[in-house]
């Protein structure tokens, strides 16, 4: 039960942060992080689109290097072929540094 509450709080914080990052492209309407299964579901409504874009991260992993924490994602799928190609080419297998608050939440 504690994990579900922690994930809900992390999801809300990450959603707020990511909405600032993607504001020029659209709005993240839903973000669900499951830290136990290490999965993420993101639903975004892009400007000019009527159907939401959904991206599923089937697996993520965290790596700490010194005081920094990195996330690496794999097994991404999307409900749109162009987005599927985009996550395959630019997201899967790459790692990004997480802000400290996000690393602490995961």
VOBA-1610 file (N, C-alpha, C; in pm, whole numbers, padded with zeros to 5 digits, always signed):
BEGIN
Unk+00083-00119+00000Unk+00000+00000+00000Unk+00087+00126+00000Unk+00197+00121+00075Unk+00288+00235+00079Unk+00347+00260-00059Unk+00381+00155-00131Unk+00439+00168-00265Unk+00341+00236-00359Unk+00213+00201-00352Unk+00112+00262-00439Unk+00098+00412-00410Unk+00101+00449-00285Unk+00092+00591-00248Unk+00216+00666-00294Unk+00332+00605-00276Unk+00458+00666-00320Unk+00457+00684-00471Unk+00411+00582-00544Unk+00405+00590-00690Unk+00309+00698-00736Unk+00196+00712-00668Unk+00098+00815-00704Unk+00158+00954-00685Unk+00229+00974-00576Unk+00293+01104-00552Unk+00404+01130-00655Unk+00485+01028-00683Unk+00591+01042-00783Unk+00532+01072-00920Unk+00422+01006-00954Unk+00357+01027-01083Unk+00308+01170-01098Unk+00246+01223-00992Unk+00196+01360-00997Unk+00311+01460-01010Unk+00417+01439-00934Unk+00532+01528-00942Unk+00598+01524-01079Unk+00618+01403-01131Unk+00679+01388-01263Unk+00591+01447-01372Unk+00460+01428-01360Unk+00368+01482-01459Unk+00376+01634-01463Unk+00379+01696-01347Unk+00390+01842-01340Unk+00521+01889-01402Unk+00630+01824-01368Unk+00763+01858-01421Unk+00765+01841-01573Unk+00718+01726-01622Unk+00722+01698-01766Unk+00629+01788-01845Unk+00518+01831-01786Unk+00430+01925-01856Unk+00503+02055-01885Unk+00591+02096-01796Unk+00672+02215-01823Unk+00771+02192-01936Unk+00824+02072-01944Unk+00922+02038-02047Unk+00856+02030-02186Unk+00736+01975-02194Unk+00672+01952-02324Unk+00564+02053-02358Unk+00554+02162-02285Unk+00445+02258-02304Unk+00430+02306-02448Unk+00538+02318-02521Unk+00530+02365-02660Unk+00465+02261-02752Unk+00461+02135-02708Unk+00410+02026-02792Unk+00272+01976-02750Unk+00240+01991-02623Unk+00113+01941-02575Unk+00113+01931-02424Unk+00022+01848-02373Unk+00008+01834-02229Unk-00004+01686-02193Unk+00070+01649-02091Unk+00064+01513-02039Unk-00060+01505-01951Unk-00159+01429-01995Unk-00285+01422-01921Unk-00284+01313-01816Unk-00194+01216-01831Unk-00188+01106-01735Unk-00046+01049-01735Unk+00002+01020-01616Unk+00131+00954-01600Unk+00119+00858-01483Unk+00145+00731-01510Unk+00138+00630-01404Unk+00272+00558-01394Unk+00334+00569-01280Unk+00460+00502-01253Unk+00431+00385-01159Unk+00481+00269-01194Unk+00471+00151-01108Unk+00615+00110-01076Unk+00664+00153-00961Unk+00804+00128-00926Unk+00830-00019-00894Unk+00728-00092-00852Unk+00747-00234-00824Unk+00772-00311-00953Unk+00695-00282-01056Unk+00712-00349-01186Unk+00811-00275-01277Unk+00848-00153-01237Unk+00937-00065-01313Unk+00880-00035-01451Unk+00754+00007-01452Unk+00685+00044-01575Unk+00629+00185-01564Unk+00602+00244-01680Unk+00542+00378-01686Unk+00442+00380-01801Unk+00329+00445-01779Unk+00232+00472-01885Unk+00214+00623-01890Unk+00232+00680-02009Unk+00216+00824-02028Unk+00113+00848-02137Unk+00017+00935-02108Unk-00086+00972-02205Unk-00075+01122-02227Unk-00058+01159-02353Unk-00033+01300-02385Unk-00129+01345-02495Unk-00183+01463-02479Unk-00265+01522-02586Unk-00180+01630-02652Unk-00138+01602-02774Unk-00053+01695-02848Unk-00137+01806-02909Unk-00078+01924-02920Unk-00149+02037-02981Unk-00191+02000-03123Unk-00316+02026-03157Unk-00368+01999-03290Unk-00416+01857-03311Unk-00402+01771-03212Unk-00445+01632-03223Unk-00573+01611-03142Unk-00659+01524-03189Unk-00782+01496-03116Unk-00775+01363-03039Unk-00681+01277-03076Unk-00666+01146-03012Unk-00537+01148-02929Unk-00544+01112-02802Unk-00425+01113-02717Unk-00319+01014-02766Unk-00196+01050-02743Unk-00080+00965-02771Unk-00047+00891-02642Unk-00033+00760-02650Unk+00002+00680-02533Unk+00137+00614-02555Unk+00223+00624-02454Unk+00353+00558-02457Unk+00362+00471-02333Unk+00394+00345-02354Unk+00413+00251-02244Unk+00561+00215-02234Unk+00617+00233-02117Unk+00753+00189-02091Unk+00741+00056-02019Unk+00776-00051-02087Unk+00762-00185-02032Unk+00863-00217-01925Unk+00972-00140-01922Unk+01075-00163-01821Unk+01165-00041-01813Unk+01196+00001-01691Unk+01299+00103-01672Unk+01391+00053-01562Unk+01513+00105-01564Unk+01609+00071-01458Unk+01679+00199-01414Unk+01720+00197-01290Unk+01790+00312-01231Unk+01934+00274-01205Unk+02023+00371-01224Unk+02165+00350-01197Unk+02218+00473-01124Unk+02285+00450-01013Unk+02347+00559-00938Unk+02495+00563-00970Unk+02542+00684-01001Unk+02684+00707-01025Unk+02723+00827-00941Unk+02793+00800-00832Unk+02824+00908-00738Unk+02696+00961-00677Unk+02675+01091-00691Unk+02554+01153-00636Unk+02443+01166-00740Unk+02469+01118-00861Unk+02370+01129-00969Unk+02298+00997-00989Unk+02171+01007-01031Unk+02092+00889-01062Unk+02044+00902-01206Unk+02055+00793-01280Unk+02016+00789-01419Unk+01905+00687-01438Unk+01817+00713-01534Unk+01713+00618-01570Unk+01741+00572-01713Unk+01721+00444-01736Unk+01732+00387-01871Unk+01603+00311-01897Unk+01544+00335-02015Unk+01417+00272-02046Unk+01433+00170-02158Unk+01345+00070-02156Unk+01343-00031-02262Unk+01200-00081-02278Unk+01180-00157-02381Unk+01049-00217-02409Unk+00939-00113-02422Unk+00965-00009-02499Unk+00865+00097-02520Unk+00770+00063-02633Unk+00644+00095-02613Unk+00544+00081-02717Unk+00459+00207-02720Unk+00395+00229-02834Unk+00308+00345-02849Unk+00188+00309-02935Unk+00083+00387-02922Unk-00037+00363-03002Unk-00028+00426-03141Unk+00083+00489-03174Unk+00102+00549-03306Unk+00232+00499-03366Unk+00230+00456-03492Unk+00352+00404-03554Unk+00469+00504-03554Unk+00442+00632-03581Unk+00551+00729-03584Unk+00611+00748-03445Unk+00528+00743-03341Unk+00579+00756-03205Unk+00655+00631-03163Unk+00610+00515-03210Unk+00681+00390-03183Unk+00823+00399-03239Unk+00836+00448-03362Unk+00968+00464-03423Unk+01052+00567-03347Unk+00988+00672-03301Unk+01058+00777-03227Unk+01115+00724-03095Unk+01035+00652-03018Unk+01086+00600-02890Unk+01191+00492-02913Unk+01174+00415-03019Unk+01274+00312-03050Unk+01409+00378-03085Unk+01405+00484-03166Unk+01528+00547-03213Unk+01591+00642-03112Unk+01511+00707-03027Unk+01566+00811-02941Unk+01549+00789-02791Unk+01478+00685-02752Unk+01455+00666-02608Unk+01507+00531-02557Unk+01473+00424-02626Unk+01512+00292-02577Unk+01663+00278-02570Unk+01708+00226-02457Unk+01850+00198-02439Unk+01934+00319-02403Unk+01877+00435-02401Unk+01952+00556-02363Unk+01925+00585-02216Unk+02013+00660-02157Unk+01990+00695-02017Unk+01992+00846-01999Unk+01913+00889-01902Unk+01902+01032-01870Unk+01922+01052-01721Unk+01985+01162-01690Unk+02001+01197-01549Unk+01867+01245-01495Unk+01832+01195-01378Unk+01708+01236-01313Unk+01733+01353-01219Unk+01638+01445-01207Unk+01649+01545-01101Unk+01651+01473-00965Unk+01713+01531-00867Unk+01725+01465-00736Unk+01593+01426-00675Unk+01492+01513-00688Unk+01361+01481-00629Unk+01301+01358-00697Unk+01322+01345-00829Unk+01267+01230-00900Unk+01340+01102-00861Unk+01471+01109-00847Unk+01548+00992-00807Unk+01506+00946-00668Unk+01481+01040-00578Unk+01439+01006-00443Unk+01301+00942-00442Unk+01215+00985-00535Unk+01078+00933-00540Unk+01072+00791-00596Unk+01167+00755-00680Unk+01166+00622-00742Unk+01246+00525-00658
//
